[in-house]
Amino acid sequence: MKTKHFFSKLIKVVMTIIGIVLLIVLGLLTIDGRSPQAIIIAHSLTKSTIEDYLKTKGDKTDKSSVVIPDGIIFPREVTQYKVSDMQVFEVAAKDDSSPIVLYIHGGAYLNNFMPLHWSAMAEWAETTGCGIVAPNYPLLYRFTAKDAHPLMMQLYRQLLERFPARRIIVMGDSAGGGFTLALAQELKADSINLPHRLILISPWVDISGGDDVLQEKDSFLSNEVLRRVGADWADTLDTHDPIVSPLYGDMQGLPPTDLYTGTWEVFYTDIVKTYDKMKAAGVDAHLHVKKKLGHVYPLWPCPEGKKARKEIAKAIAN
């Protein structure tokens, strides 16, 4: 009986300790303001180093052909075609009135599509009925901005032959977000019909920028590495040329634009500057800021990312 009583008391003590620990953890999470999933993701990210950069620089690996990862299911058939030598994936729109999203993926102009890109595109295609056009544009270190931009301009012109501009939305994340804004500025300069909307997710708008004060908060991006990669992407272009750093481009006349950023990413300050320049130029721009979150958080598998993707879905369907 004494043994039974002892174990009963021990269980109560253990359960009490567990309860106290859980209350402390919940209290800390409440103070922090981030979901547990977002905290875990932030701490699981790995920041690139100069050593990583030096190993990668000059790598001429052929990145011109990719496949959609197993487990990613689009609601409609995915077709492939080429614009010159550029591989393009396309998912048909649900009907003739649904939007067409031209999605320009991120990856520091070095890396190809990641599973999070495919997952988000499949989600938006399902929830909004939109078509998806996803180009596998030329990447470092076989190509530079001067190779990629003419192909993207060619792709956009071909889309205009099939769809009215009012149905087209151009969206991109990180490097792809910067590319999206630069593409829109280039289209405007060439008097080509602009898309209905731009959606920029943590866009890299200044390849020589990045806020050094925020560096310690950013668990993923390294300003030192990005500035070197950005210069490689620019090649013979000036790093302030709007083709590679659209922060310095002409914002007047651009379509309605949504910009997403976390306050704990080194791009935050440059993104706010971009938003301010857009508003000053009369652009219908909307800045979506999430405190204590990092780079491309809308693509993260966490409650904050899910909420942002729903907001983006509404913008697509609008």
Contacts in CASP RR format, 6 or more apart in sequence:
PFRMAT RR
TARGET T0000
AUTHOR 0000-0000-0000
METHOD contacts of the structure
MODEL  1
MKTKHFFSKLIKVVMTIIGIVLLIVLGLLTIDGRSPQAIIIAHSLTKSTI
EDYLKTKGDKTDKSSVVIPDGIIFPREVTQYKVSDMQVFEVAAKDDSSPI
VLYIHGGAYLNNFMPLHWSAMAEWAETTGCGIVAPNYPLLYRFTAKDAHP
LMMQLYRQLLERFPARRIIVMGDSAGGGFTLALAQELKADSINLPHRLIL
ISPWVDISGGDDVLQEKDSFLSNEVLRRVGADWADTLDTHDPIVSPLYGD
MQGLPPTDLYTGTWEVFYTDIVKTYDKMKAAGVDAHLHVKKKLGHVYPLW
PCPEGKKARKEIAKAIAN
29 35 0 8 1.000
29 36 0 8 1.000
29 39 0 8 1.000
32 39 0 8 1.000
32 292 0 8 1.000
33 291 0 8 1.000
33 292 0 8 1.000
34 42 0 8 1.000
34 292 0 8 1.000
34 293 0 8 1.000
34 304 0 8 1.000
35 302 0 8 1.000
35 303 0 8 1.000
35 304 0 8 1.000
37 300 0 8 1.000
37 301 0 8 1.000
37 302 0 8 1.000
37 303 0 8 1.000
38 293 0 8 1.000
38 297 0 8 1.000
38 300 0 8 1.000
38 302 0 8 1.000
38 303 0 8 1.000
38 304 0 8 1.000
38 305 0 8 1.000
41 300 0 8 1.000
41 301 0 8 1.000
41 302 0 8 1.000
42 219 0 8 1.000
42 264 0 8 1.000
42 293 0 8 1.000
42 294 0 8 1.000
43 219 0 8 1.000
45 219 0 8 1.000
45 220 0 8 1.000
46 220 0 8 1.000
47 218 0 8 1.000
47 219 0 8 1.000
47 220 0 8 1.000
47 221 0 8 1.000
47 222 0 8 1.000
48 221 0 8 1.000
48 222 0 8 1.000
48 225 0 8 1.000
49 222 0 8 1.000
49 225 0 8 1.000
50 224 0 8 1.000
50 225 0 8 1.000
50 228 0 8 1.000
52 225 0 8 1.000
53 225 0 8 1.000
53 228 0 8 1.000
53 229 0 8 1.000
56 110 0 8 1.000
56 141 0 8 1.000
57 141 0 8 1.000
57 228 0 8 1.000
57 232 0 8 1.000
58 140 0 8 1.000
58 141 0 8 1.000
59 141 0 8 1.000
60 141 0 8 1.000
60 142 0 8 1.000
61 142 0 8 1.000
62 142 0 8 1.000
63 112 0 8 1.000
63 136 0 8 1.000
63 139 0 8 1.000
63 142 0 8 1.000
64 85 0 8 1.000
64 86 0 8 1.000
64 87 0 8 1.000
64 136 0 8 1.000
64 138 0 8 1.000
65 87 0 8 1.000
65 136 0 8 1.000
66 87 0 8 1.000
66 112 0 8 1.000
66 113 0 8 1.000
66 136 0 8 1.000
68 74 0 8 1.000
68 78 0 8 1.000
68 89 0 8 1.000
68 118 0 8 1.000
69 115 0 8 1.000
69 118 0 8 1.000
72 115 0 8 1.000
72 118 0 8 1.000
72 119 0 8 1.000
72 122 0 8 1.000
73 122 0 8 1.000
74 91 0 8 1.000
74 121 0 8 1.000
74 122 0 8 1.000
74 125 0 8 1.000
74 126 0 8 1.000
74 132 0 8 1.000
75 91 0 8 1.000
75 94 0 8 1.000
75 122 0 8 1.000
75 125 0 8 1.000
75 126 0 8 1.000
75 129 0 8 1.000
76 91 0 8 1.000
76 92 0 8 1.000
76 94 0 8 1.000
76 125 0 8 1.000
76 131 0 8 1.000
77 91 0 8 1.000
77 92 0 8 1.000
78 89 0 8 1.000
78 90 0 8 1.000
78 91 0 8 1.000
79 89 0 8 1.000
79 90 0 8 1.000
79 91 0 8 1.000
79 92 0 8 1.000
80 87 0 8 1.000
80 88 0 8 1.000
80 89 0 8 1.000
80 90 0 8 1.000
81 88 0 8 1.000
81 90 0 8 1.000
82 88 0 8 1.000
83 135 0 8 1.000
83 151 0 8 1.000
83 154 0 8 1.000
83 155 0 8 1.000
83 158 0 8 1.000
84 151 0 8 1.000
84 154 0 8 1.000
86 135 0 8 1.000
86 136 0 8 1.000
86 137 0 8 1.000
86 138 0 8 1.000
86 151 0 8 1.000
86 155 0 8 1.000
87 135 0 8 1.000
87 136 0 8 1.000
88 133 0 8 1.000
88 134 0 8 1.000
88 135 0 8 1.000
88 136 0 8 1.000
88 155 0 8 1.000
89 132 0 8 1.000
89 133 0 8 1.000
89 134 0 8 1.000
89 135 0 8 1.000
89 136 0 8 1.000
90 131 0 8 1.000
90 132 0 8 1.000
90 133 0 8 1.000
90 134 0 8 1.000
91 121 0 8 1.000
91 125 0 8 1.000
91 131 0 8 1.000
91 132 0 8 1.000
92 131 0 8 1.000
93 99 0 8 1.000
93 100 0 8 1.000
93 129 0 8 1.000
93 130 0 8 1.000
93 131 0 8 1.000
93 167 0 8 1.000
94 129 0 8 1.000
94 130 0 8 1.000
94 131 0 8 1.000
95 129 0 8 1.000
97 167 0 8 1.000
98 128 0 8 1.000
98 129 0 8 1.000
98 130 0 8 1.000
98 131 0 8 1.000
98 167 0 8 1.000
99 128 0 8 1.000
99 129 0 8 1.000
99 130 0 8 1.000
99 131 0 8 1.000
99 167 0 8 1.000
99 168 0 8 1.000
99 169 0 8 1.000
99 196 0 8 1.000
99 316 0 8 1.000
99 317 0 8 1.000
100 130 0 8 1.000
100 131 0 8 1.000
100 132 0 8 1.000
100 133 0 8 1.000
100 159 0 8 1.000
100 163 0 8 1.000
100 167 0 8 1.000
100 168 0 8 1.000
100 169 0 8 1.000
101 121 0 8 1.000
101 124 0 8 1.000
101 130 0 8 1.000
101 131 0 8 1.000
101 132 0 8 1.000
101 133 0 8 1.000
101 169 0 8 1.000
101 170 0 8 1.000
101 171 0 8 1.000
101 316 0 8 1.000
102 133 0 8 1.000
102 135 0 8 1.000
102 155 0 8 1.000
102 156 0 8 1.000
102 159 0 8 1.000
102 168 0 8 1.000
102 169 0 8 1.000
102 170 0 8 1.000
102 171 0 8 1.000
102 195 0 8 1.000
103 117 0 8 1.000
103 121 0 8 1.000
103 132 0 8 1.000
103 133 0 8 1.000
103 134 0 8 1.000
103 171 0 8 1.000
103 172 0 8 1.000
104 135 0 8 1.000
104 137 0 8 1.000
104 152 0 8 1.000
104 170 0 8 1.000
104 171 0 8 1.000
104 172 0 8 1.000
104 176 0 8 1.000
104 177 0 8 1.000
104 179 0 8 1.000
104 180 0 8 1.000
104 183 0 8 1.000
105 112 0 8 1.000
105 113 0 8 1.000
105 114 0 8 1.000
105 117 0 8 1.000
105 134 0 8 1.000
105 172 0 8 1.000
105 173 0 8 1.000
105 176 0 8 1.000
106 117 0 8 1.000
106 172 0 8 1.000
106 173 0 8 1.000
106 174 0 8 1.000
106 175 0 8 1.000
106 176 0 8 1.000
106 177 0 8 1.000
106 179 0 8 1.000
106 296 0 8 1.000
107 114 0 8 1.000
107 174 0 8 1.000
107 175 0 8 1.000
107 176 0 8 1.000
108 174 0 8 1.000
108 175 0 8 1.000
108 204 0 8 1.000
108 226 0 8 1.000
108 229 0 8 1.000
108 230 0 8 1.000
109 139 0 8 1.000
109 140 0 8 1.000
109 145 0 8 1.000
109 148 0 8 1.000
109 175 0 8 1.000
109 229 0 8 1.000
109 230 0 8 1.000
109 233 0 8 1.000
110 139 0 8 1.000
110 140 0 8 1.000
110 141 0 8 1.000
110 229 0 8 1.000
111 139 0 8 1.000
112 136 0 8 1.000
112 139 0 8 1.000
113 134 0 8 1.000
113 136 0 8 1.000
116 296 0 8 1.000
116 299 0 8 1.000
116 300 0 8 1.000
116 301 0 8 1.000
117 134 0 8 1.000
117 173 0 8 1.000
117 299 0 8 1.000
119 299 0 8 1.000
119 301 0 8 1.000
120 298 0 8 1.000
120 299 0 8 1.000
120 309 0 8 1.000
121 132 0 8 1.000
121 134 0 8 1.000
123 309 0 8 1.000
123 313 0 8 1.000
124 130 0 8 1.000
124 132 0 8 1.000
124 309 0 8 1.000
124 312 0 8 1.000
124 313 0 8 1.000
124 316 0 8 1.000
125 131 0 8 1.000
125 132 0 8 1.000
127 310 0 8 1.000
127 313 0 8 1.000
128 313 0 8 1.000
128 316 0 8 1.000
128 317 0 8 1.000
130 169 0 8 1.000
130 316 0 8 1.000
130 317 0 8 1.000
133 155 0 8 1.000
133 159 0 8 1.000
135 151 0 8 1.000
135 152 0 8 1.000
135 155 0 8 1.000
137 148 0 8 1.000
137 151 0 8 1.000
137 152 0 8 1.000
137 179 0 8 1.000
138 144 0 8 1.000
138 147 0 8 1.000
138 148 0 8 1.000
138 151 0 8 1.000
139 148 0 8 1.000
140 229 0 8 1.000
140 232 0 8 1.000
140 233 0 8 1.000
141 232 0 8 1.000
144 232 0 8 1.000
144 233 0 8 1.000
144 234 0 8 1.000
144 235 0 8 1.000
145 233 0 8 1.000
145 234 0 8 1.000
145 235 0 8 1.000
145 237 0 8 1.000
145 243 0 8 1.000
145 244 0 8 1.000
146 235 0 8 1.000
146 236 0 8 1.000
146 237 0 8 1.000
148 179 0 8 1.000
149 182 0 8 1.000
149 183 0 8 1.000
149 186 0 8 1.000
149 243 0 8 1.000
152 179 0 8 1.000
152 183 0 8 1.000
153 183 0 8 1.000
153 186 0 8 1.000
153 187 0 8 1.000
153 190 0 8 1.000
156 168 0 8 1.000
156 170 0 8 1.000
156 183 0 8 1.000
156 187 0 8 1.000
156 192 0 8 1.000
157 192 0 8 1.000
159 168 0 8 1.000
160 168 0 8 1.000
160 192 0 8 1.000
160 193 0 8 1.000
165 193 0 8 1.000
165 194 0 8 1.000
165 195 0 8 1.000
165 196 0 8 1.000
166 196 0 8 1.000
167 196 0 8 1.000
168 195 0 8 1.000
168 196 0 8 1.000
169 195 0 8 1.000
169 196 0 8 1.000
169 197 0 8 1.000
169 198 0 8 1.000
169 199 0 8 1.000
169 315 0 8 1.000
169 316 0 8 1.000
170 180 0 8 1.000
170 183 0 8 1.000
170 184 0 8 1.000
170 195 0 8 1.000
170 197 0 8 1.000
170 198 0 8 1.000
170 199 0 8 1.000
171 177 0 8 1.000
171 180 0 8 1.000
171 198 0 8 1.000
171 199 0 8 1.000
171 200 0 8 1.000
171 201 0 8 1.000
171 312 0 8 1.000
172 178 0 8 1.000
172 179 0 8 1.000
172 180 0 8 1.000
172 199 0 8 1.000
172 200 0 8 1.000
172 201 0 8 1.000
172 203 0 8 1.000
173 201 0 8 1.000
173 202 0 8 1.000
173 203 0 8 1.000
173 296 0 8 1.000
173 298 0 8 1.000
173 299 0 8 1.000
174 201 0 8 1.000
174 202 0 8 1.000
174 203 0 8 1.000
174 204 0 8 1.000
174 295 0 8 1.000
174 296 0 8 1.000
175 204 0 8 1.000
176 203 0 8 1.000
176 204 0 8 1.000
177 200 0 8 1.000
177 201 0 8 1.000
177 202 0 8 1.000
177 203 0 8 1.000
177 204 0 8 1.000
177 205 0 8 1.000
178 200 0 8 1.000
178 203 0 8 1.000
178 204 0 8 1.000
178 205 0 8 1.000
178 246 0 8 1.000
180 198 0 8 1.000
180 199 0 8 1.000
180 200 0 8 1.000
180 203 0 8 1.000
181 198 0 8 1.000
181 200 0 8 1.000
181 203 0 8 1.000
181 205 0 8 1.000
181 246 0 8 1.000
181 257 0 8 1.000
181 274 0 8 1.000
182 242 0 8 1.000
182 243 0 8 1.000
182 244 0 8 1.000
182 246 0 8 1.000
184 194 0 8 1.000
184 195 0 8 1.000
184 198 0 8 1.000
184 254 0 8 1.000
184 255 0 8 1.000
185 242 0 8 1.000
185 246 0 8 1.000
185 249 0 8 1.000
185 250 0 8 1.000
185 251 0 8 1.000
185 254 0 8 1.000
186 243 0 8 1.000
187 193 0 8 1.000
187 194 0 8 1.000
187 195 0 8 1.000
188 194 0 8 1.000
188 250 0 8 1.000
188 253 0 8 1.000
188 254 0 8 1.000
189 250 0 8 1.000
194 253 0 8 1.000
194 254 0 8 1.000
194 255 0 8 1.000
195 255 0 8 1.000
196 255 0 8 1.000
196 256 0 8 1.000
197 255 0 8 1.000
197 256 0 8 1.000
197 257 0 8 1.000
197 258 0 8 1.000
197 315 0 8 1.000
197 316 0 8 1.000
197 318 0 8 1.000
198 254 0 8 1.000
198 255 0 8 1.000
198 256 0 8 1.000
198 257 0 8 1.000
198 258 0 8 1.000
199 257 0 8 1.000
199 258 0 8 1.000
199 260 0 8 1.000
199 312 0 8 1.000
199 315 0 8 1.000
199 316 0 8 1.000
200 257 0 8 1.000
200 258 0 8 1.000
200 259 0 8 1.000
200 260 0 8 1.000
200 271 0 8 1.000
200 274 0 8 1.000
201 260 0 8 1.000
201 296 0 8 1.000
201 298 0 8 1.000
201 299 0 8 1.000
201 312 0 8 1.000
202 260 0 8 1.000
202 261 0 8 1.000
202 262 0 8 1.000
202 265 0 8 1.000
202 267 0 8 1.000
202 271 0 8 1.000
202 294 0 8 1.000
202 295 0 8 1.000
202 296 0 8 1.000
202 297 0 8 1.000
203 246 0 8 1.000
203 259 0 8 1.000
203 267 0 8 1.000
203 271 0 8 1.000
203 274 0 8 1.000
204 226 0 8 1.000
204 267 0 8 1.000
205 245 0 8 1.000
205 246 0 8 1.000
205 247 0 8 1.000
205 267 0 8 1.000
205 270 0 8 1.000
205 271 0 8 1.000
205 273 0 8 1.000
205 274 0 8 1.000
206 240 0 8 1.000
206 245 0 8 1.000
206 247 0 8 1.000
206 248 0 8 1.000
206 270 0 8 1.000
207 226 0 8 1.000
207 227 0 8 1.000
207 229 0 8 1.000
207 230 0 8 1.000
207 231 0 8 1.000
207 233 0 8 1.000
207 234 0 8 1.000
207 239 0 8 1.000
207 244 0 8 1.000
207 245 0 8 1.000
208 227 0 8 1.000
208 230 0 8 1.000
208 231 0 8 1.000
208 239 0 8 1.000
208 240 0 8 1.000
208 245 0 8 1.000
209 223 0 8 1.000
209 226 0 8 1.000
209 227 0 8 1.000
209 270 0 8 1.000
210 223 0 8 1.000
210 226 0 8 1.000
210 266 0 8 1.000
210 267 0 8 1.000
210 269 0 8 1.000
210 270 0 8 1.000
211 223 0 8 1.000
211 266 0 8 1.000
211 267 0 8 1.000
211 268 0 8 1.000
211 269 0 8 1.000
211 270 0 8 1.000
212 223 0 8 1.000
212 266 0 8 1.000
214 263 0 8 1.000
214 264 0 8 1.000
214 265 0 8 1.000
214 266 0 8 1.000
214 268 0 8 1.000
214 269 0 8 1.000
215 222 0 8 1.000
215 223 0 8 1.000
215 266 0 8 1.000
217 263 0 8 1.000
217 264 0 8 1.000
217 265 0 8 1.000
218 264 0 8 1.000
218 265 0 8 1.000
218 266 0 8 1.000
218 294 0 8 1.000
218 295 0 8 1.000
219 264 0 8 1.000
219 294 0 8 1.000
220 265 0 8 1.000
220 294 0 8 1.000
220 295 0 8 1.000
221 265 0 8 1.000
221 266 0 8 1.000
221 267 0 8 1.000
221 295 0 8 1.000
223 266 0 8 1.000
226 266 0 8 1.000
230 239 0 8 1.000
230 244 0 8 1.000
231 239 0 8 1.000
233 244 0 8 1.000
234 241 0 8 1.000
234 244 0 8 1.000
237 243 0 8 1.000
237 244 0 8 1.000
239 245 0 8 1.000
240 248 0 8 1.000
241 248 0 8 1.000
242 248 0 8 1.000
242 249 0 8 1.000
242 250 0 8 1.000
246 274 0 8 1.000
247 270 0 8 1.000
247 273 0 8 1.000
247 274 0 8 1.000
247 277 0 8 1.000
250 281 0 8 1.000
251 274 0 8 1.000
251 277 0 8 1.000
251 278 0 8 1.000
251 280 0 8 1.000
251 281 0 8 1.000
251 282 0 8 1.000
251 283 0 8 1.000
252 281 0 8 1.000
252 282 0 8 1.000
252 283 0 8 1.000
253 281 0 8 1.000
253 282 0 8 1.000
253 283 0 8 1.000
254 278 0 8 1.000
254 281 0 8 1.000
254 283 0 8 1.000
255 283 0 8 1.000
255 284 0 8 1.000
256 283 0 8 1.000
256 284 0 8 1.000
256 285 0 8 1.000
256 286 0 8 1.000
257 278 0 8 1.000
257 283 0 8 1.000
257 284 0 8 1.000
257 285 0 8 1.000
257 286 0 8 1.000
258 285 0 8 1.000
258 286 0 8 1.000
258 288 0 8 1.000
258 311 0 8 1.000
258 312 0 8 1.000
258 315 0 8 1.000
259 271 0 8 1.000
259 274 0 8 1.000
259 275 0 8 1.000
259 285 0 8 1.000
259 286 0 8 1.000
259 287 0 8 1.000
259 288 0 8 1.000
260 288 0 8 1.000
260 290 0 8 1.000
260 297 0 8 1.000
260 298 0 8 1.000
260 308 0 8 1.000
260 312 0 8 1.000
261 267 0 8 1.000
261 268 0 8 1.000
261 271 0 8 1.000
261 272 0 8 1.000
261 287 0 8 1.000
261 288 0 8 1.000
261 289 0 8 1.000
261 290 0 8 1.000
262 268 0 8 1.000
262 289 0 8 1.000
262 290 0 8 1.000
262 291 0 8 1.000
262 292 0 8 1.000
262 293 0 8 1.000
262 294 0 8 1.000
262 295 0 8 1.000
262 297 0 8 1.000
263 289 0 8 1.000
263 290 0 8 1.000
263 291 0 8 1.000
263 292 0 8 1.000
263 293 0 8 1.000
263 294 0 8 1.000
264 292 0 8 1.000
264 293 0 8 1.000
264 294 0 8 1.000
265 293 0 8 1.000
265 294 0 8 1.000
265 295 0 8 1.000
267 295 0 8 1.000
268 289 0 8 1.000
271 287 0 8 1.000
272 287 0 8 1.000
275 285 0 8 1.000
275 287 0 8 1.000
278 285 0 8 1.000
279 285 0 8 1.000
288 308 0 8 1.000
288 311 0 8 1.000
290 297 0 8 1.000
290 304 0 8 1.000
290 308 0 8 1.000
293 300 0 8 1.000
293 304 0 8 1.000
297 304 0 8 1.000
297 305 0 8 1.000
297 308 0 8 1.000
298 305 0 8 1.000
298 308 0 8 1.000
298 309 0 8 1.000
298 312 0 8 1.000
299 305 0 8 1.000
299 309 0 8 1.000
END
